[in-house]
Amino acid sequence: MKYLLVASLICLAYWCGRLHEQEQSIKDYQAACILSDVCHYMVDNIGVDAEEIYWDTIDNLDCDPRFKVTKEEIEKYNWGYQYE
């Protein structure tokens, strides 16, 4: 009985970890896409203040229920190349 309980807990921990990893991957993907769109808007609108374009886009994320990423998560988001 103890072995079954331990095995069940290990499976539950693994499953919870995978769900968290998948949720974080979705948020990272959305953050990257949003920041890419912001860059494209900036290039298309050279005369407009870049900071204004950034904040207009980021501040309107709450309007679309499909987004899982928040403004705070986008501000914390970073991705970089890792050199070995």
MILUM-259631 format. One line per field, with one value per atom (N, C-alpha, C, O, CB): residue number from 1; chain; atom name; x, y, z. Coordinates in steps of 0.05 Angstrom, whole numbers. Glycine has a CB too. Example, Ala and Ser with C-alpha at 12.3 -4.5 7.8 and 13.67 -1.06 7.14 Angstrom:
resi	(1, 1, 1, 1, 1, 2, 2, 2, 2, 2)
chain	(A, A, A, A, A, A, A, A, A, A)
name	(N, CA, C, O, CB, N, CA, C, O, CB)
c1	(264, 246, 264, 285, 226, 257, 273, 258, 268, 282)
c2	(-114, -90, -66, -66, -89, -45, -21, 1, 23, -12)
c3	(156, 156, 156, 169, 181, 142, 143, 157, 161, 114)
// end
This chain:
resi	(1, 1, 1, 1, 1, 2, 2, 2, 2, 2, 3, 3, 3, 3, 3, 4, 4, 4, 4, 4, 5, 5, 5, 5, 5, 6, 6, 6, 6, 6, 7, 7, 7, 7, 7, 8, 8, 8, 8, 8, 9, 9, 9, 9, 9, 10, 10, 10, 10, 10, 11, 11, 11, 11, 11, 12, 12, 12, 12, 12, 13, 13, 13, 13, 13, 14, 14, 14, 14, 14, 15, 15, 15, 15, 15, 16, 16, 16, 16, 16, 17, 17, 17, 17, 17, 18, 18, 18, 18, 18, 19, 19, 19, 19, 19, 20, 20, 20, 20, 20, 21, 21, 21, 21, 21, 22, 22, 22, 22, 22, 23, 23, 23, 23, 23, 24, 24, 24, 24, 24, 25, 25, 25, 25, 25, 26, 26, 26, 26, 26, 27, 27, 27, 27, 27, 28, 28, 28, 28, 28, 29, 29, 29, 29, 29, 30, 30, 30, 30, 30, 31, 31, 31, 31, 31, 32, 32, 32, 32, 32, 33, 33, 33, 33, 33, 34, 34, 34, 34, 34, 35, 35, 35, 35, 35, 36, 36, 36, 36, 36, 37, 37, 37, 37, 37, 38, 38, 38, 38, 38, 39, 39, 39, 39, 39, 40, 40, 40, 40, 40, 41, 41, 41, 41, 41, 42, 42, 42, 42, 42, 43, 43, 43, 43, 43, 44, 44, 44, 44, 44, 45, 45, 45, 45, 45, 46, 46, 46, 46, 46, 47, 47, 47, 47, 47, 48, 48, 48, 48, 48, 49, 49, 49, 49, 49, 50, 50, 50, 50, 50, 51, 51, 51, 51, 51, 52, 52, 52, 52, 52, 53, 53, 53, 53, 53, 54, 54, 54, 54, 54, 55, 55, 55, 55, 55, 56, 56, 56, 56, 56, 57, 57, 57, 57, 57, 58, 58, 58, 58, 58, 59, 59, 59, 59, 59, 60, 60, 60, 60, 60, 61, 61, 61, 61, 61, 62, 62, 62, 62, 62, 63, 63, 63, 63, 63, 64, 64, 64, 64, 64, 65, 65, 65, 65, 65, 66, 66, 66, 66, 66, 67, 67, 67, 67, 67, 68, 68, 68, 68, 68, 69, 69, 69, 69, 69, 70, 70, 70, 70, 70, 71, 71, 71, 71, 71, 72, 72, 72, 72, 72, 73, 73, 73, 73, 73, 74, 74, 74, 74, 74, 75, 75, 75, 75, 75, 76, 76, 76, 76, 76, 77, 77, 77, 77, 77, 78, 78, 78, 78, 78, 79, 79, 79, 79, 79, 80, 80, 80, 80, 80, 81, 81, 81, 81, 81, 82, 82, 82, 82, 82, 83, 83, 83, 83, 83, 84, 84, 84, 84, 84)
chain	(A, A, A, A, A, A, A, A, A, A, A, A, A, A, A, A, A, A, A, A, A, A, A, A, A, A, A, A, A, A, A, A, A, A, A, A, A, A, A, A, A, A, A, A, A, A, A, A, A, A, A, A, A, A, A, A, A, A, A, A, A, A, A, A, A, A, A, A, A, A, A, A, A, A, A, A, A, A, A, A, A, A, A, A, A, A, A, A, A, A, A, A, A, A, A, A, A, A, A, A, A, A, A, A, A, A, A, A, A, A, A, A, A, A, A, A, A, A, A, A, A, A, A, A, A, A, A, A, A, A, A, A, A, A, A, A, A, A, A, A, A, A, A, A, A, A, A, A, A, A, A, A, A, A, A, A, A, A, A, A, A, A, A, A, A, A, A, A, A, A, A, A, A, A, A, A, A, A, A, A, A, A, A, A, A, A, A, A, A, A, A, A, A, A, A, A, A, A, A, A, A, A, A, A, A, A, A, A, A, A, A, A, A, A, A, A, A, A, A, A, A, A, A, A, A, A, A, A, A, A, A, A, A, A, A, A, A, A, A, A, A, A, A, A, A, A, A, A, A, A, A, A, A, A, A, A, A, A, A, A, A, A, A, A, A, A, A, A, A, A, A, A, A, A, A, A, A, A, A, A, A, A, A, A, A, A, A, A, A, A, A, A, A, A, A, A, A, A, A, A, A, A, A, A, A, A, A, A, A, A, A, A, A, A, A, A, A, A, A, A, A, A, A, A, A, A, A, A, A, A, A, A, A, A, A, A, A, A, A, A, A, A, A, A, A, A, A, A, A, A, A, A, A, A, A, A, A, A, A, A, A, A, A, A, A, A, A, A, A, A, A, A, A, A, A, A, A, A, A, A, A, A, A, A, A, A, A, A, A, A, A, A, A, A, A, A, A, A, A, A, A, A, A, A, A, A, A, A, A, A, A, A, A, A, A, A, A, A, A, A)
name	(N, CA, C, O, CB, N, CA, C, O, CB, N, CA, C, O, CB, N, CA, C, O, CB, N, CA, C, O, CB, N, CA, C, O, CB, N, CA, C, O, CB, N, CA, C, O, CB, N, CA, C, O, CB, N, CA, C, O, CB, N, CA, C, O, CB, N, CA, C, O, CB, N, CA, C, O, CB, N, CA, C, O, CB, N, CA, C, O, CB, N, CA, C, O, CB, N, CA, C, O, CB, N, CA, C, O, CB, N, CA, C, O, CB, N, CA, C, O, CB, N, CA, C, O, CB, N, CA, C, O, CB, N, CA, C, O, CB, N, CA, C, O, CB, N, CA, C, O, CB, N, CA, C, O, CB, N, CA, C, O, CB, N, CA, C, O, CB, N, CA, C, O, CB, N, CA, C, O, CB, N, CA, C, O, CB, N, CA, C, O, CB, N, CA, C, O, CB, N, CA, C, O, CB, N, CA, C, O, CB, N, CA, C, O, CB, N, CA, C, O, CB, N, CA, C, O, CB, N, CA, C, O, CB, N, CA, C, O, CB, N, CA, C, O, CB, N, CA, C, O, CB, N, CA, C, O, CB, N, CA, C, O, CB, N, CA, C, O, CB, N, CA, C, O, CB, N, CA, C, O, CB, N, CA, C, O, CB, N, CA, C, O, CB, N, CA, C, O, CB, N, CA, C, O, CB, N, CA, C, O, CB, N, CA, C, O, CB, N, CA, C, O, CB, N, CA, C, O, CB, N, CA, C, O, CB, N, CA, C, O, CB, N, CA, C, O, CB, N, CA, C, O, CB, N, CA, C, O, CB, N, CA, C, O, CB, N, CA, C, O, CB, N, CA, C, O, CB, N, CA, C, O, CB, N, CA, C, O, CB, N, CA, C, O, CB, N, CA, C, O, CB, N, CA, C, O, CB, N, CA, C, O, CB, N, CA, C, O, CB, N, CA, C, O, CB, N, CA, C, O, CB, N, CA, C, O, CB, N, CA, C, O, CB, N, CA, C, O, CB, N, CA, C, O, CB, N, CA, C, O, CB, N, CA, C, O, CB, N, CA, C, O, CB, N, CA, C, O, CB, N, CA, C, O, CB, N, CA, C, O, CB, N, CA, C, O, CB, N, CA, C, O, CB)
c1	(16, 0, 17, 11, -19, 39, 57, 70, 72, 79, 77, 90, 70, 78, 100, 45, 25, 21, 18, -2, 21, 18, 42, 39, 15, 66, 90, 90, 96, 116, 83, 82, 61, 66, 76, 39, 18, 27, 21, -8, 41, 51, 73, 73, 63, 89, 109, 96, 104, 129, 76, 61, 47, 47, 40, 35, 21, 41, 35, 6, 64, 84, 94, 98, 108, 99, 108, 87, 93, 114, 62, 40, 37, 33, 14, 39, 37, 60, 57, 36, 84, 107, 104, 112, 132, 94, 90, 69, 72, 81, 47, 27, 39, 33, 3, 55, 67, 86, 87, 82, 102, 121, 106, 115, 138, 84, 69, 57, 57, 47, 46, 34, 56, 51, 22, 80, 101, 111, 117, 125, 111, 118, 99, 107, 120, 73, 53, 57, 55, 24, 62, 66, 92, 91, 68, 113, 138, 133, 143, 160, 118, 112, 96, 101, 97, 75, 58, 75, 71, 34, 92, 108, 126, 129, 125, 139, 156, 141, 151, 170, 117, 101, 92, 93, 76, 84, 75, 98, 95, 63, 121, 144, 153, 163, 168, 150, 156, 137, 145, 155, 111, 92, 98, 95, 63, 106, 113, 136, 136, 121, 156, 179, 169, 178, 200, 151, 140, 125, 127, 123, 109, 94, 113, 108, 75, 135, 154, 167, 172, 176, 174, 186, 167, 174, 196, 141, 121, 114, 105, 96, 118, 111, 135, 136, 88, 154, 180, 177, 191, 198, 158, 155, 142, 143, 139, 129, 115, 135, 153, 91, 130, 147, 146, 124, 138, 169, 171, 159, 146, 200, 164, 154, 123, 110, 165, 112, 83, 71, 50, 75, 84, 74, 76, 58, 91, 98, 102, 80, 66, 130, 76, 56, 27, 10, 58, 21, -6, -11, -34, -9, 8, 4, 3, -15, 27, 21, 22, -2, -13, 48, -10, -33, -59, -78, -35, -61, -86, -88, -106, -90, -70, -70, -95, -105, -45, -104, -127, -153, -172, -132, -153, -177, -182, -204, -174, -161, -164, -162, -141, -142, -183, -183, -165, -160, -211, -156, -139, -111, -97, -137, -103, -76, -74, -91, -67, -54, -49, -27, -24, -43, -12, 11, 1, -16, 34, 13, 5, 26, 48, 1, 19, 37, 63, 85, 24, 59, 82, 101, 125, 73, 89, 105, 120, 143, 88, 108, 122, 146, 167, 103, 142, 164, 187, 210, 153, 181, 201, 213, 235, 190, 199, 208, 235, 240, 187, 252, 277, 285, 279, 300, 299, 308, 335, 337, 288, 354, 379, 394, 387, 396, 413, 430, 448, 459, 446, 451, 470, 494, 492, 457, 517, 541, 555, 555, 561, 566, 579, 609, 624, 569)
c2	(-24, 0, 25, 45, 0, 25, 48, 53, 76, 43, 32, 35, 47, 63, 8, 39, 50, 80, 96, 35, 88, 116, 132, 154, 118, 121, 135, 138, 159, 120, 117, 118, 138, 153, 90, 139, 159, 187, 205, 153, 192, 219, 227, 250, 220, 208, 215, 222, 241, 191, 206, 212, 239, 254, 190, 245, 271, 294, 314, 271, 291, 312, 316, 339, 305, 295, 297, 311, 328, 269, 303, 315, 345, 360, 300, 352, 381, 396, 419, 384, 384, 398, 402, 423, 382, 382, 384, 406, 421, 357, 407, 428, 456, 474, 424, 459, 485, 492, 515, 485, 473, 477, 485, 503, 452, 472, 478, 506, 521, 457, 513, 540, 561, 582, 542, 556, 576, 578, 600, 568, 556, 557, 573, 589, 528, 571, 587, 616, 633, 578, 623, 651, 662, 685, 654, 646, 655, 660, 679, 635, 642, 644, 670, 685, 619, 674, 698, 723, 743, 697, 724, 747, 753, 776, 744, 733, 736, 746, 764, 710, 736, 745, 774, 789, 726, 781, 808, 828, 849, 811, 821, 839, 841, 861, 830, 819, 819, 838, 853, 791, 836, 854, 883, 900, 847, 888, 916, 926, 949, 917, 909, 917, 923, 942, 895, 906, 911, 937, 952, 888, 943, 968, 992, 1012, 969, 989, 1011, 1016, 1039, 1004, 994, 997, 1009, 1026, 970, 1001, 1011, 1041, 1055, 994, 1050, 1077, 1091, 1098, 1076, 1096, 1108, 1135, 1140, 1110, 1151, 1178, 1179, 1199, 1195, 1157, 1156, 1148, 1132, 1136, 1159, 1153, 1123, 1112, 1169, 1110, 1081, 1073, 1052, 1072, 1089, 1083, 1084, 1068, 1102, 1102, 1104, 1079, 1069, 1129, 1069, 1045, 1021, 1005, 1039, 1019, 997, 997, 977, 999, 1020, 1021, 1018, 1007, 1047, 1029, 1025, 995, 986, 1040, 981, 952, 937, 920, 941, 942, 927, 933, 915, 934, 958, 966, 954, 953, 996, 946, 936, 905, 894, 946, 892, 863, 852, 830, 852, 867, 858, 857, 844, 876, 870, 870, 844, 839, 893, 828, 802, 779, 775, 800, 764, 742, 718, 701, 732, 718, 696, 697, 677, 696, 721, 723, 712, 719, 753, 695, 685, 700, 699, 655, 714, 729, 757, 769, 732, 766, 792, 813, 807, 791, 838, 860, 857, 862, 887, 849, 845, 823, 825, 839, 801, 779, 787, 778, 755, 804, 814, 831, 830, 829, 848, 865, 849, 858, 885, 826, 809, 790, 778, 793, 786, 766, 774, 797, 764, 754, 758, 731, 710, 769, 733, 709, 717, 739, 698, 700, 706, 681, 659, 722, 685, 662, 654, 672, 669, 629, 620, 608, 590, 599, 619, 609, 589, 591, 633, 569, 548, 550, 534, 521)
c3	(0, 0, 0, -14, 24, 15, 17, -11, -19, 38, -25, -51, -71, -88, -61, -69, -87, -81, -100, -83, -56, -48, -58, -68, -18, -54, -63, -94, -104, -54, -108, -137, -146, -166, -149, -133, -140, -135, -152, -123, -113, -108, -128, -136, -80, -136, -156, -183, -196, -160, -190, -215, -214, -233, -221, -191, -188, -189, -202, -161, -176, -177, -206, -214, -159, -220, -248, -265, -281, -259, -262, -277, -271, -290, -271, -246, -239, -250, -260, -208, -249, -261, -291, -302, -255, -305, -334, -340, -359, -346, -325, -329, -325, -341, -311, -304, -299, -322, -331, -272, -331, -352, -378, -392, -357, -384, -408, -406, -425, -412, -383, -379, -382, -395, -350, -371, -374, -403, -412, -356, -417, -446, -462, -479, -457, -456, -470, -464, -482, -461, -439, -431, -445, -454, -401, -445, -459, -488, -500, -454, -501, -529, -534, -553, -540, -518, -522, -517, -532, -502, -497, -492, -516, -524, -466, -526, -550, -574, -588, -556, -578, -601, -598, -617, -604, -574, -569, -573, -585, -540, -562, -565, -594, -603, -547, -609, -637, -652, -669, -649, -645, -657, -651, -668, -647, -626, -619, -636, -645, -589, -641, -658, -686, -699, -658, -697, -724, -725, -744, -733, -704, -703, -703, -716, -679, -688, -687, -714, -722, -666, -728, -754, -774, -791, -765, -773, -791, -785, -803, -790, -761, -753, -742, -718, -731, -759, -751, -738, -719, -775, -746, -735, -708, -694, -754, -699, -674, -652, -656, -676, -628, -605, -599, -596, -580, -598, -593, -566, -564, -595, -546, -520, -519, -505, -499, -534, -536, -549, -540, -552, -570, -584, -564, -563, -609, -550, -531, -510, -506, -517, -497, -475, -485, -471, -460, -509, -521, -524, -519, -547, -534, -538, -512, -508, -556, -494, -469, -451, -438, -454, -451, -433, -443, -428, -432, -468, -479, -479, -491, -507, -466, -465, -450, -456, -451, -430, -415, -432, -423, -391, -455, -472, -486, -495, -492, -488, -503, -484, -472, -525, -480, -460, -468, -452, -456, -493, -502, -490, -489, -532, -481, -470, -442, -425, -471, -438, -411, -397, -373, -413, -413, -402, -393, -405, -424, -371, -360, -367, -376, -330, -362, -368, -351, -360, -362, -326, -308, -318, -316, -279, -328, -339, -364, -368, -344, -380, -404, -396, -408, -423, -376, -367, -355, -357, -347, -344, -332, -353, -349, -309, -375, -396, -407, -414, -418, -409, -423, -435, -425, -405, -456, -470, -482, -494, -491, -481, -493, -501, -493, -473, -517, -526, -503, -490, -551, -499, -480, -494, -510, -460, -488, -501, -484, -459, -507, -496, -481, -485, -474, -488)
// end
